[in-house]
Structures are given as C-alpha cells and as structure tokens.
Amino acid sequence: MEPTDPCSALLADKHVEFIKRLDKKHDELEYWMTEHLRVSGIYWGLVALFLLDKPAALDHQQIVTYILGCQNSDGGFGGHTNHDSHLLYTMSAVQVLLMLGALDQIDTKRVTDYVVGLQRDGMVSGDEWGEQDTRFAFIAVAILSQLGTLEQLDTQGIVDYVRSAMNYDGGFGSGPGGESHAAQVYTCLACLAILGQLHVVDRERLSGWLAERQLKCGGLNGRPQKLEDVCYSWWVLSSLEILGRVHWVDRQKLCGFILSAQDEERGGIADRPGDVPDVYHTCFGMAGLSLAGFKGYALKPVDPVYCMPKDIVERAGLGSWTDKVPESWRE
Amino acid sequence: MRIDGCSDIEDPAPLAQQAAWQDVEPIAQDDGPSPICPIAYTDEYREMMGYLRAVMAAGEESARALALSGRVIQANPGHYTAWVYRKRLVEALASDIGAELDWVSALSAKHPKNYQLWHHREALVERLWPARAALALPEDQRLANPVLRRELQFVGSALDEDAKNFHAWSYRQWLVARYELWAQELAFVDTMISQDVRNNSAWNQRYFAVLRGRPATTQLDAALARAEVAYAVEHIQFAPNNDSPWAYVVGLLLRHAPAALHEELLPRIRALAADPGFAPAMSSTPFYWSALVDIHEQQARALPPAERAPLLDEARAICDRLATQVDITHNRYWRFRKTAVGA
C-alpha cells in the first residue's frame, strides 16, 4: 500500500544519506559547533544506521581508528581527538566499539580504572570536577557492564543515590529533589535494570506518569505541561519498555508524530515537525519507531536499556538484564 | 561575538593581527589519522581554535589564554575541553573568583541551559563562601551575605526568563540545600506558582521546600499536612484540569501523611465537586477522579481486610469511568489500574 503522504512513510534512504553526509565537509554551522561531541554524534548516527539495517553505510575501520584516537592517557575518551575525557564520551566510544565488534582493541583495565576513579561517596561524577547527575550513575554501570568489569564499582552506593532521586510522582530527577524528567527516568531505570534492582521502582505510578507524556498530537513530552519532542519517543518509550508497559501509549499515533518530523529534502529527523533535523533526533526517532513496532519498514529491534540493536546486545551477553526483572512484573 | 560586561572579548580584530598574539603559531585542526566527520568552521572560530590548541599544547598559563578560553566558550559553550582548560587557568592564575562569577553570569544570559556554566557557578560560589563557614551563621545572616543574595537573585532572574529551566531549578536546589536557606524558599515557590499555576517545576520545588531535605520516610505533622491540602485545593479551584497540584498533594500525602488523604483532601475536593460553580470542571478532569482512586485505596488500607470491599469497588468503578469517559486517551492505563486496585 503506497502512502499518499510522504511523511507517513519512513524515508530510509534519505536518512542514510543524511548520516553519511556527516562524514563530509559541510558549511552548516551545526558541524563546527558539535566538534566536542563528535564521538557521540558517531554513536547516534551508527545506531540509526544499524536500526535501518544499513550498518555498512559508514566505514567501520575508519570509525574505529578515529575512536581509538580519542582515548586519553587517563583511560577515558574525549569527544574528539585531543579533547579531555568525560564519562559521556567514554560511554559513546565504548558503545561504538561494541557495535563494530572492536571492543577488544582497547585496554579494558584502563577504561575501567578511569570510570571507577570517578566514584566518590557512592556516586559517580561525570568528570574530575565532580558534577553529579543520575545520568552518570547509569553511564558508569553501562560502561562497565559492556567491559565485563561491573564488580569493580560500588554498585550499592549507586543504587542508593538513584533511589534518593525518586520523586513523589514515581519519576526520577537528576538528583535528590530534582524534578521528574523522562530522560532522567530512562537513565535511572536502565541503571536499576542492569543492576537487577528494578523492584525499588513504583512501577504503576511511574508507568502512569510516563503514559501521561503523550499529547493529543501523538508526540511525547518530557515532563508535565511541556512541549512534545521526538527524543522523548526514546526516553519515554524505552522506560515503558523496561517497565513492561509500552502498550500504554498509542504507538500508532506516536509513529505518526515521529514520521511527521522527518525532513523530506535533507533526510534526518528533527525535534518536531518543521524544525531542522539533527543526528541526535534521527537516532532517537528511529529507536522510538523501532520500540513502537513501526510496521512501515523492517527496523531492527532495539534494546531499551543500552539503546543498541538487540542482536548486538544479546551477542555481547548483555541481554540478561531481562532475567533480573522482578518476578511479579512478568505477565 | 560580543558579550556586554566581558572586557576580554571586546577586540574584534583577528588574532593573527593582534600584537599580543604575535609570538604564537596556531595549531591547525587535526582530525586524527582517519578523519571522520571533518567539520567546516567559520573563519573566526577556526582561528580561535588554532590559537587555543597552541597555548594548550604549550601548557601556557596566562591572562591571554584565559581570555581566549572565554572567547571559545562564549562561541561554543558545550566545548568541554575549553572549560577544562579554563578551570585549570583560574586555579593556576589565582584569578579573582568574583570576576569569574561576573563572567559566568554574563554568559549565562545567552546560554541558560548549558550544564558546564551552572556547574562552574556552583564551584565558584562554594569557593567564594564555603558552606561550612556560612552554616556557622544563622539563616537570616546567611541571607544577608552578598554572595548568597546575588545567587538567589541570579537564579530568580533565570527563572523569570524561563520558569521551567531544569538547570536553574537544579542549581537553586543545590544553593538552598547546601546553604540551608529553607526558611525563605516556600515564599519563593509561592511566587512562582502564583505566576503560573501550571508550572510543574514550581510544584516540585514546593515539595522540596516543605520536606527541607528530610528523608522520604518523614511523617509530616497534621497541621502542616492540612495547610498543604488547603494550599493545593485553593490552586485546584483556580484551574481544576491542572496535573501539578493534584500530583503534588496526592504524592506528598501518600508518602508523608497518608491519613490526611481521606481526612483532609477527600472532603475538600468532594465539596468542590458538589459546588455548582465547579462541578462541571471537576467532574471532567481526570485528575479529580484519579485522586479519588488513590484516596479510596489508602482508606481501604487503613481498614481490616473484611471491610475493604466497598471502597475498592468504588475505586474500580472510577477506573471504568476514567477509561471510558473522562480520560479515554489513557484508557489502556486505566483498564490496567482497575486490575491493580487493592493489590
């Protein structure tokens, strides 16, 4: 059945070209402004390509060489060559190497030591300057689980911190008292999932809160009374998937919203219809479509904890978080 | 690229033409042996980055390096490495922290949602007036301190600009908790709620201000619970179909004063729903019915098991109403919620 409205179809070829163009010189201002997170940009682009089942659209060897060149003497990775290490870019680097089957090319101990070195008083900072945020709790746990060195972290301290960020509405904030926000909810749930601690969550209240993120247009917002944004298709939907409640949103309407945010000329997906696309929203829009079971294209299934293709996660032995989901949650 | 109040960014001449930079050979962008996503720069940014790389590579610690780091950050505040370099320079040069705070403040107007700016601010404030020293004074004297007064004013302005700025609220929580400025916070929250009763961040802050950093298991005394119920209902009356006060009062009481759910909240919302002036609005908002489900469940919990059935049946009937009439958008949730009543 041919859709008459182009934006009810997934413009897969255009998205592939959009992502490939990231590899070329560009006059677009966005590209020099994002040098410092190039490593994350590559991760976002690769996820989208893998989910579109076009993994070879970028040169893997080139990427691996580049990523390895972003590792610093402290064992962490910067966002670009000769950039200082940060947990965010270390995460993206490890994920990219995992996806490309090149994790064996780094010294696991060096990266582990870098991450473990950022833990103080139970919580993990994003860098040596001490910024604390529940995002970093997840990232530290996710990195070490991918490296197989999770036992070197004081995971109890992390669980305690995440629990302290749980709010009266069932959601999670960036730290104790912080307003519930869908992105923080995702990172806290994903962290607890890896550590097998999901029982601390108020499953029903949080699921209800997440379901409420869907607005009449079908899009999802990140907290009450805020605008919809394609990236919440991931943060909210992955959270609901971990909670086993993804059917509580109208997935068809959500797909319609994501598709309407595609750029028909340039390819790529924007935060909302009519805006300029970027690789971040392209990644999370694609992941959202996959989780929502979009039928118009054979997207690869995505793991809701790691935001990487399910088959890669399982092959790496990381799919076992599903075994640790509370017994009472399985229906 | 100019920022008012930042004297180190005033000279618009290219660095290559500035006498102060003649001794430096800029280092061109090196995209590594296998360039991925090479980036096109505007000429000015490209030049600045070349000089920044040069002075970083040379380990230079100077006023001009500090100024340059500021220009790069101003152009691209997410540039993490420029921040790292700047922080090290501030230390090494023993820069005036007050001046650094001025610089951060000027930049924040343009970049209100940048993580590094807010975190840098925290570090500077802590250095300007360590909390340990501050807490030796009573709260009213702390509030009179110019450093804290400025910070409260700054974050207040940021919230005037964008009342839901996640970073600003987070920073304010850090400030209030670290310097124990609890006594003044509730009034601030009330002002924000008055400005926009639908501001979920402000209601979240009310919870923060009421709890005052105490554990999640704290039980609030009856008078406080009653006062918060009255406050919430007053704002519900103003706009019944508004998620935030409902979520706030139900969430607060469930955790910290469960008995008040049916002793205080229930009669007040029932009265409002019976009032002809408010009945249509109340009966058509999902939040009213949802609160009733929570309240009846809590009431049932307080009874012996044999006596719970009528309340739980009522809660289930309300879930049906929500699923089929009042909140059809979330009907899957309400159908499930019905099965979970009393579980």
HADDOCK unambig.tbl for C-alpha pairs under 7 A between the chains (distance, minus, plus):
assign (segid A and resid 22 and name CA) (segid B and resid 37 and name CA) 5.25 0.50 0.50
assign (segid A and resid 23 and name CA) (segid B and resid 36 and name CA) 5.60 0.50 0.50
assign (segid A and resid 23 and name CA) (segid B and resid 37 and name CA) 3.80 0.50 0.50
assign (segid A and resid 23 and name CA) (segid B and resid 38 and name CA) 6.52 0.50 0.50
assign (segid A and resid 24 and name CA) (segid B and resid 37 and name CA) 5.74 0.50 0.50
assign (segid A and resid 24 and name CA) (segid B and resid 38 and name CA) 6.26 0.50 0.50
assign (segid A and resid 25 and name CA) (segid B and resid 37 and name CA) 7.00 0.50 0.50
assign (segid A and resid 25 and name CA) (segid B and resid 38 and name CA) 5.52 0.50 0.50
assign (segid A and resid 25 and name CA) (segid B and resid 39 and name CA) 5.61 0.50 0.50
assign (segid A and resid 25 and name CA) (segid B and resid 40 and name CA) 5.77 0.50 0.50
assign (segid A and resid 26 and name CA) (segid B and resid 39 and name CA) 6.33 0.50 0.50
assign (segid A and resid 26 and name CA) (segid B and resid 40 and name CA) 5.32 0.50 0.50
assign (segid A and resid 27 and name CA) (segid B and resid 40 and name CA) 5.58 0.50 0.50
assign (segid A and resid 31 and name CA) (segid B and resid 39 and name CA) 5.48 0.50 0.50
assign (segid A and resid 31 and name CA) (segid B and resid 40 and name CA) 6.67 0.50 0.50
assign (segid A and resid 32 and name CA) (segid B and resid 39 and name CA) 5.26 0.50 0.50
assign (segid A and resid 32 and name CA) (segid B and resid 40 and name CA) 5.87 0.50 0.50
assign (segid A and resid 32 and name CA) (segid B and resid 41 and name CA) 5.26 0.50 0.50
assign (segid A and resid 33 and name CA) (segid B and resid 76 and name CA) 6.10 0.50 0.50
assign (segid A and resid 36 and name CA) (segid B and resid 79 and name CA) 5.38 0.50 0.50
assign (segid A and resid 36 and name CA) (segid B and resid 80 and name CA) 6.57 0.50 0.50
assign (segid A and resid 62 and name CA) (segid B and resid 34 and name CA) 5.58 0.50 0.50
assign (segid A and resid 63 and name CA) (segid B and resid 36 and name CA) 6.68 0.50 0.50
assign (segid A and resid 65 and name CA) (segid B and resid 34 and name CA) 6.36 0.50 0.50
assign (segid A and resid 66 and name CA) (segid B and resid 32 and name CA) 6.50 0.50 0.50
assign (segid A and resid 66 and name CA) (segid B and resid 34 and name CA) 5.60 0.50 0.50
assign (segid A and resid 66 and name CA) (segid B and resid 35 and name CA) 6.72 0.50 0.50
assign (segid A and resid 66 and name CA) (segid B and resid 36 and name CA) 6.81 0.50 0.50
assign (segid A and resid 69 and name CA) (segid B and resid 32 and name CA) 6.74 0.50 0.50
assign (segid A and resid 81 and name CA) (segid B and resid 31 and name CA) 6.68 0.50 0.50
assign (segid A and resid 81 and name CA) (segid B and resid 32 and name CA) 6.50 0.50 0.50
assign (segid A and resid 83 and name CA) (segid B and resid 81 and name CA) 5.42 0.50 0.50
assign (segid A and resid 84 and name CA) (segid B and resid 81 and name CA) 5.24 0.50 0.50
assign (segid A and resid 131 and name CA) (segid B and resid 119 and name CA) 6.62 0.50 0.50
assign (segid A and resid 168 and name CA) (segid B and resid 251 and name CA) 4.61 0.50 0.50
assign (segid A and resid 168 and name CA) (segid B and resid 252 and name CA) 6.30 0.50 0.50
assign (segid A and resid 169 and name CA) (segid B and resid 247 and name CA) 6.30 0.50 0.50
assign (segid A and resid 169 and name CA) (segid B and resid 251 and name CA) 5.83 0.50 0.50
assign (segid A and resid 177 and name CA) (segid B and resid 208 and name CA) 5.79 0.50 0.50
assign (segid A and resid 178 and name CA) (segid B and resid 170 and name CA) 6.18 0.50 0.50
assign (segid A and resid 179 and name CA) (segid B and resid 201 and name CA) 6.21 0.50 0.50
assign (segid A and resid 179 and name CA) (segid B and resid 204 and name CA) 5.78 0.50 0.50
assign (segid A and resid 208 and name CA) (segid B and resid 333 and name CA) 6.52 0.50 0.50
assign (segid A and resid 224 and name CA) (segid B and resid 200 and name CA) 6.26 0.50 0.50
assign (segid A and resid 225 and name CA) (segid B and resid 198 and name CA) 6.95 0.50 0.50
assign (segid A and resid 248 and name CA) (segid B and resid 332 and name CA) 5.30 0.50 0.50
assign (segid A and resid 248 and name CA) (segid B and resid 333 and name CA) 5.55 0.50 0.50
